[in-house]
Amino acid sequence: MVNWYNTQLLEERRVPVPNEDRVEELKAGREAALADGAQLATADPQEAGRIAAVYAARLK
């Protein structure tokens, strides 16, 4: 997920006039993904399932 955000950020920054709102949304999404990844390291099965469900819904 973090890699997807990084790719999107690079693409947005390469356009002649980047959409700053989109750049900020992508940065926030990347930070959330990084935080969720760190939380997974100590998450119980219920919390891990909740995080997985959130990301599965985003991929639809």
TINU-851753 format. One record per residue: residue number from 0; x, y, z of N, C-alpha, C, CB in turn. Coordinates in nm, 3 decimals. Glycine has a CB too. Layout:
REM TINU-851753
<num = NUM; n_px = X; n_py = Y; n_pz = Z; ca_px = X; ca_py = Y; ca_pz = Z; c_px = X; c_py = Y; c_pz = Z; cb_px = X; cb_py = Y; cb_pz = Z>
...
This chain:
REM TINU-851753
<num = 0; n_px = 0.082; n_py = -0.117; n_pz = 0.000; ca_px = 0.000; ca_py = 0.000; ca_pz = 0.000; c_px = 0.088; c_py = 0.126; c_pz = 0.000; cb_px = -0.094; cb_py = -0.001; cb_pz = 0.120>
<num = 1; n_px = 0.191; n_py = 0.124; n_pz = 0.083; ca_px = 0.281; ca_py = 0.240; ca_pz = 0.090; c_px = 0.346; c_py = 0.263; c_pz = -0.046; cb_px = 0.389; cb_py = 0.219; cb_pz = 0.199>
<num = 2; n_px = 0.383; n_py = 0.155; n_pz = -0.112; ca_px = 0.445; ca_py = 0.168; ca_pz = -0.244; c_px = 0.348; c_py = 0.230; c_pz = -0.344; cb_px = 0.492; cb_py = 0.031; cb_pz = -0.295>
<num = 3; n_px = 0.220; n_py = 0.195; n_pz = -0.336; ca_px = 0.120; ca_py = 0.254; ca_pz = -0.424; c_px = 0.113; c_py = 0.405; c_pz = -0.401; cb_px = -0.019; cb_py = 0.190; cb_pz = -0.402>
<num = 4; n_px = 0.109; n_py = 0.446; n_pz = -0.274; ca_px = 0.106; ca_py = 0.589; ca_pz = -0.244; c_px = 0.231; c_py = 0.659; c_pz = -0.296; cb_px = 0.093; cb_py = 0.612; cb_pz = -0.092>
<num = 5; n_px = 0.346; n_py = 0.598; n_pz = -0.278; ca_px = 0.470; ca_py = 0.658; ca_pz = -0.329; c_px = 0.466; c_py = 0.676; c_pz = -0.480; cb_px = 0.591; cb_py = 0.571; cb_pz = -0.290>
<num = 6; n_px = 0.416; n_py = 0.575; n_pz = -0.551; ca_px = 0.406; ca_py = 0.584; ca_pz = -0.697; c_px = 0.310; c_py = 0.695; c_pz = -0.738; cb_px = 0.359; cb_py = 0.450; cb_pz = -0.755>
<num = 7; n_px = 0.196; n_py = 0.703; n_pz = -0.672; ca_px = 0.099; ca_py = 0.806; ca_pz = -0.704; c_px = 0.155; c_py = 0.946; c_pz = -0.677; cb_px = -0.029; cb_py = 0.784; cb_pz = -0.624>
<num = 8; n_px = 0.228; n_py = 0.959; n_pz = -0.568; ca_px = 0.290; ca_py = 1.089; ca_pz = -0.536; c_px = 0.390; c_py = 1.129; c_pz = -0.645; cb_px = 0.361; cb_py = 1.082; cb_pz = -0.399>
<num = 9; n_px = 0.473; n_py = 1.036; n_pz = -0.687; ca_px = 0.569; ca_py = 1.066; ca_pz = -0.793; c_px = 0.499; c_py = 1.108; c_pz = -0.921; cb_px = 0.659; cb_py = 0.945; cb_pz = -0.820>
<num = 10; n_px = 0.395; n_py = 1.034; n_pz = -0.958; ca_px = 0.322; ca_py = 1.068; ca_pz = -1.080; c_px = 0.258; c_py = 1.207; c_pz = -1.069; cb_px = 0.215; cb_py = 0.963; cb_pz = -1.109>
<num = 11; n_px = 0.199; n_py = 1.236; n_pz = -0.954; ca_px = 0.133; ca_py = 1.365; ca_pz = -0.937; c_px = 0.233; c_py = 1.480; c_pz = -0.941; cb_px = 0.055; cb_py = 1.368; cb_pz = -0.805>
<num = 12; n_px = 0.349; n_py = 1.458; n_pz = -0.883; ca_px = 0.450; ca_py = 1.564; ca_pz = -0.879; c_px = 0.515; c_py = 1.587; c_pz = -1.015; cb_px = 0.558; cb_py = 1.529; cb_pz = -0.778>
<num = 13; n_px = 0.504; n_py = 1.489; n_pz = -1.105; ca_px = 0.566; ca_py = 1.504; ca_pz = -1.237; c_px = 0.479; c_py = 1.578; c_pz = -1.337; cb_px = 0.599; cb_py = 1.368; cb_pz = -1.293>
<num = 14; n_px = 0.351; n_py = 1.596; n_pz = -1.307; ca_px = 0.266; ca_py = 1.669; ca_pz = -1.401; c_px = 0.304; c_py = 1.816; c_pz = -1.397; cb_px = 0.115; cb_py = 1.651; cb_pz = -1.366>
<num = 15; n_px = 0.279; n_py = 1.889; n_pz = -1.507; ca_px = 0.319; ca_py = 2.030; ca_pz = -1.513; c_px = 0.268; c_py = 2.114; c_pz = -1.396; cb_px = 0.271; cb_py = 2.090; cb_pz = -1.643>
<num = 16; n_px = 0.144; n_py = 2.091; n_pz = -1.356; ca_px = 0.086; ca_py = 2.165; ca_pz = -1.243; c_px = 0.025; c_py = 2.063; c_pz = -1.147; cb_px = -0.021; cb_py = 2.271; cb_pz = -1.291>
<num = 17; n_px = 0.103; n_py = 2.019; n_pz = -1.048; ca_px = 0.052; ca_py = 1.918; ca_pz = -0.954; c_px = -0.069; c_py = 1.972; c_pz = -0.876; cb_px = 0.163; cb_py = 1.875; cb_pz = -0.856>
<num = 18; n_px = -0.162; n_py = 1.883; n_pz = -0.850; ca_px = -0.278; ca_py = 1.915; ca_pz = -0.768; c_px = -0.235; c_py = 1.902; c_pz = -0.622; cb_px = -0.401; cb_py = 1.822; cb_pz = -0.802>
<num = 19; n_px = -0.216; n_py = 2.014; n_pz = -0.556; ca_px = -0.164; ca_py = 2.011; ca_pz = -0.419; c_px = -0.259; c_py = 1.942; c_pz = -0.321; cb_px = -0.139; cb_py = 2.153; cb_pz = -0.371>
<num = 20; n_px = -0.389; n_py = 1.951; n_pz = -0.347; ca_px = -0.485; ca_py = 1.880; ca_pz = -0.261; c_px = -0.464; c_py = 1.730; c_pz = -0.272; cb_px = -0.630; cb_py = 1.917; cb_pz = -0.298>
<num = 21; n_px = -0.445; n_py = 1.682; n_pz = -0.394; ca_px = -0.421; ca_py = 1.538; ca_pz = -0.414; c_px = -0.288; c_py = 1.497; c_pz = -0.351; cb_px = -0.421; cb_py = 1.504; cb_pz = -0.565>
<num = 22; n_px = -0.186; n_py = 1.580; n_pz = -0.364; ca_px = -0.057; ca_py = 1.550; ca_pz = -0.303; c_px = -0.074; c_py = 1.534; c_pz = -0.151; cb_px = 0.047; cb_py = 1.661; cb_pz = -0.335>
<num = 23; n_px = -0.148; n_py = 1.625; n_pz = -0.090; ca_px = -0.169; ca_py = 1.617; ca_pz = 0.055; c_px = -0.250; c_py = 1.494; c_pz = 0.094; cb_px = -0.239; cb_py = 1.743; cb_pz = 0.105>
<num = 24; n_px = -0.352; n_py = 1.460; n_pz = 0.013; ca_px = -0.431; ca_py = 1.339; ca_pz = 0.038; c_px = -0.341; c_py = 1.215; c_pz = 0.030; cb_px = -0.548; cb_py = 1.327; cb_pz = -0.062>
<num = 25; n_px = -0.258; n_py = 1.211; n_pz = -0.071; ca_px = -0.168; ca_py = 1.096; ca_pz = -0.087; c_px = -0.068; c_py = 1.086; c_pz = 0.027; cb_px = -0.094; cb_py = 1.104; cb_pz = -0.220>
<num = 26; n_px = -0.015; n_py = 1.198; n_pz = 0.070; ca_px = 0.078; ca_py = 1.197; ca_pz = 0.184; c_px = 0.009; c_py = 1.146; c_pz = 0.310; cb_px = 0.135; cb_py = 1.339; cb_pz = 0.209>
<num = 27; n_px = -0.113; n_py = 1.193; n_pz = 0.333; ca_px = -0.188; ca_py = 1.150; ca_pz = 0.452; c_px = -0.218; c_py = 1.000; c_pz = 0.444; cb_px = -0.319; cb_py = 1.230; cb_pz = 0.465>
<num = 28; n_px = -0.254; n_py = 0.953; n_pz = 0.327; ca_px = -0.281; ca_py = 0.810; ca_pz = 0.310; c_px = -0.157; c_py = 0.726; c_pz = 0.333; cb_px = -0.334; cb_py = 0.784; cb_pz = 0.172>
<num = 29; n_px = -0.044; n_py = 0.775; n_pz = 0.283; ca_px = 0.082; ca_py = 0.703; ca_pz = 0.304; c_px = 0.117; c_py = 0.696; c_pz = 0.452; cb_px = 0.196; cb_py = 0.769; cb_pz = 0.226>
<num = 30; n_px = 0.101; n_py = 0.808; n_pz = 0.522; ca_px = 0.129; ca_py = 0.810; ca_pz = 0.666; c_px = 0.037; c_py = 0.715; c_pz = 0.742; cb_px = 0.116; cb_py = 0.952; cb_pz = 0.721>
<num = 31; n_px = -0.090; n_py = 0.710; n_pz = 0.703; ca_px = -0.184; ca_py = 0.619; ca_pz = 0.768; c_px = -0.144; c_py = 0.473; c_pz = 0.742; cb_px = -0.328; cb_py = 0.644; cb_pz = 0.717>
<num = 32; n_px = -0.103; n_py = 0.444; n_pz = 0.620; ca_px = -0.060; ca_py = 0.308; ca_pz = 0.587; c_px = 0.064; c_py = 0.269; c_pz = 0.666; cb_px = -0.032; cb_py = 0.295; cb_pz = 0.437>
<num = 33; n_px = 0.157; n_py = 0.361; n_pz = 0.681; ca_px = 0.277; ca_py = 0.334; ca_pz = 0.761; c_px = 0.240; c_py = 0.308; c_pz = 0.908; cb_px = 0.376; cb_py = 0.451; cb_pz = 0.751>
<num = 34; n_px = 0.149; n_py = 0.389; n_pz = 0.960; ca_px = 0.106; ca_py = 0.372; ca_pz = 1.099; c_px = 0.034; c_py = 0.238; c_pz = 1.117; cb_px = 0.013; cb_py = 0.488; cb_pz = 1.142>
<num = 35; n_px = -0.052; n_py = 0.202; n_pz = 1.021; ca_px = -0.122; ca_py = 0.074; ca_pz = 1.031; c_px = -0.023; c_py = -0.042; c_pz = 1.024; cb_px = -0.226; cb_py = 0.060; cb_pz = 0.918>
<num = 36; n_px = 0.077; n_py = -0.029; n_pz = 0.938; ca_px = 0.179; ca_py = -0.134; ca_pz = 0.930; c_px = 0.254; c_py = -0.151; c_pz = 1.061; cb_px = 0.277; cb_py = -0.103; cb_pz = 0.819>
<num = 37; n_px = 0.287; n_py = -0.041; n_pz = 1.125; ca_px = 0.355; ca_py = -0.048; ca_pz = 1.254; c_px = 0.264; c_py = -0.108; c_pz = 1.360; cb_px = 0.403; cb_py = 0.092; cb_pz = 1.298>
<num = 38; n_px = 0.135; n_py = -0.074; n_pz = 1.354; ca_px = 0.040; ca_py = -0.126; ca_pz = 1.452; c_px = 0.021; c_py = -0.277; c_pz = 1.435; cb_px = -0.094; cb_py = -0.055; cb_pz = 1.438>
<num = 39; n_px = 0.032; n_py = -0.327; n_pz = 1.313; ca_px = 0.015; ca_py = -0.470; ca_pz = 1.290; c_px = 0.120; c_py = -0.553; c_pz = 1.363; cb_px = 0.022; cb_py = -0.499; cb_pz = 1.141>
<num = 40; n_px = 0.234; n_py = -0.494; n_pz = 1.388; ca_px = 0.342; ca_py = -0.568; ca_pz = 1.456; c_px = 0.301; c_py = -0.613; c_pz = 1.595; cb_px = 0.467; cb_py = -0.482; cb_pz = 1.465>
<num = 41; n_px = 0.211; n_py = -0.537; n_pz = 1.659; ca_px = 0.171; ca_py = -0.572; ca_pz = 1.796; c_px = 0.020; c_py = -0.594; c_pz = 1.809; cb_px = 0.214; cb_py = -0.462; cb_pz = 1.892>
<num = 42; n_px = -0.049; n_py = -0.598; n_pz = 1.697; ca_px = -0.195; ca_py = -0.612; ca_pz = 1.700; c_px = -0.239; c_py = -0.752; c_pz = 1.737; cb_px = -0.254; cb_py = -0.575; cb_pz = 1.565>
<num = 43; n_px = -0.351; n_py = -0.757; n_pz = 1.810; ca_px = -0.411; ca_py = -0.887; ca_pz = 1.837; c_px = -0.487; c_py = -0.930; c_pz = 1.711; cb_px = -0.506; cb_py = -0.882; cb_pz = 1.963>
<num = 44; n_px = -0.532; n_py = -1.055; n_pz = 1.706; ca_px = -0.599; ca_py = -1.103; ca_pz = 1.584; c_px = -0.722; c_py = -1.019; c_pz = 1.545; cb_px = -0.642; cb_py = -1.246; cb_pz = 1.603>
<num = 45; n_px = -0.797; n_py = -0.970; n_pz = 1.640; ca_px = -0.915; ca_py = -0.889; ca_pz = 1.610; c_px = -0.874; c_py = -0.757; c_pz = 1.543; cb_px = -0.996; cb_py = -0.861; cb_pz = 1.737>
<num = 46; n_px = -0.774; n_py = -0.691; n_pz = 1.598; ca_px = -0.728; ca_py = -0.564; ca_pz = 1.541; c_px = -0.666; c_py = -0.585; c_pz = 1.404; cb_px = -0.626; cb_py = -0.497; cb_pz = 1.635>
<num = 47; n_px = -0.590; n_py = -0.692; n_pz = 1.388; ca_px = -0.530; ca_py = -0.724; ca_pz = 1.257; c_px = -0.640; c_py = -0.748; c_pz = 1.154; cb_px = -0.437; cb_py = -0.847; cb_pz = 1.268>
<num = 48; n_px = -0.746; n_py = -0.815; n_pz = 1.195; ca_px = -0.858; ca_py = -0.839; ca_pz = 1.104; c_px = -0.926; c_py = -0.710; c_pz = 1.064; cb_px = -0.959; cb_py = -0.932; cb_pz = 1.168>
<num = 49; n_px = -0.940; n_py = -0.616; n_pz = 1.158; ca_px = -1.003; ca_py = -0.488; ca_pz = 1.128; c_px = -0.919; c_py = -0.411; c_pz = 1.026; cb_px = -1.021; cb_py = -0.405; cb_pz = 1.257>
<num = 50; n_px = -0.788; n_py = -0.407; n_pz = 1.047; ca_px = -0.700; ca_py = -0.336; ca_pz = 0.955; c_px = -0.704; c_py = -0.401; c_pz = 0.817; cb_px = -0.554; cb_py = -0.334; cb_pz = 1.009>
<num = 51; n_px = -0.703; n_py = -0.533; n_pz = 0.812; ca_px = -0.710; ca_py = -0.604; ca_pz = 0.684; c_px = -0.840; c_py = -0.573; c_pz = 0.612; cb_px = -0.696; cb_py = -0.755; cb_pz = 0.706>
<num = 52; n_px = -0.949; n_py = -0.566; n_pz = 0.685; ca_px = -1.079; ca_py = -0.537; ca_pz = 0.624; c_px = -1.082; c_py = -0.396; c_pz = 0.565; cb_px = -1.191; cb_py = -0.552; cb_pz = 0.728>
<num = 53; n_px = -1.022; n_py = -0.301; n_pz = 0.633; ca_px = -1.017; ca_py = -0.163; ca_pz = 0.583; c_px = -0.942; c_py = -0.159; c_pz = 0.450; cb_px = -0.949; cb_py = -0.070; cb_pz = 0.686>
<num = 54; n_px = -0.828; n_py = -0.225; n_pz = 0.444; ca_px = -0.750; ca_py = -0.223; ca_pz = 0.321; c_px = -0.814; c_py = -0.305; c_pz = 0.210; cb_px = -0.610; cb_py = -0.274; cb_pz = 0.347>
<num = 55; n_px = -0.882; n_py = -0.413; n_pz = 0.244; ca_px = -0.954; ca_py = -0.490; ca_pz = 0.142; c_px = -1.064; c_py = -0.405; c_pz = 0.080; cb_px = -1.014; cb_py = -0.620; cb_pz = 0.203>
<num = 56; n_px = -1.132; n_py = -0.327; n_pz = 0.162; ca_px = -1.238; ca_py = -0.241; ca_pz = 0.111; c_px = -1.181; c_py = -0.131; c_pz = 0.020; cb_px = -1.317; cb_py = -0.177; cb_pz = 0.227>
<num = 57; n_px = -1.065; n_py = -0.084; n_pz = 0.051; ca_px = -1.001; ca_py = 0.020; ca_pz = -0.033; c_px = -0.962; c_py = -0.034; c_pz = -0.169; cb_px = -0.877; cb_py = 0.077; cb_pz = 0.037>
<num = 58; n_px = -0.931; n_py = -0.160; n_pz = -0.176; ca_px = -0.886; ca_py = -0.220; ca_pz = -0.302; c_px = -1.002; c_py = -0.254; c_pz = -0.396; cb_px = -0.807; cb_py = -0.345; cb_pz = -0.273>
<num = 59; n_px = -1.123; n_py = -0.249; n_pz = -0.347; ca_px = -1.239; ca_py = -0.282; ca_pz = -0.433; c_px = -1.270; c_py = -0.171; c_pz = -0.529; cb_px = -1.361; cb_py = -0.311; cb_pz = -0.348>
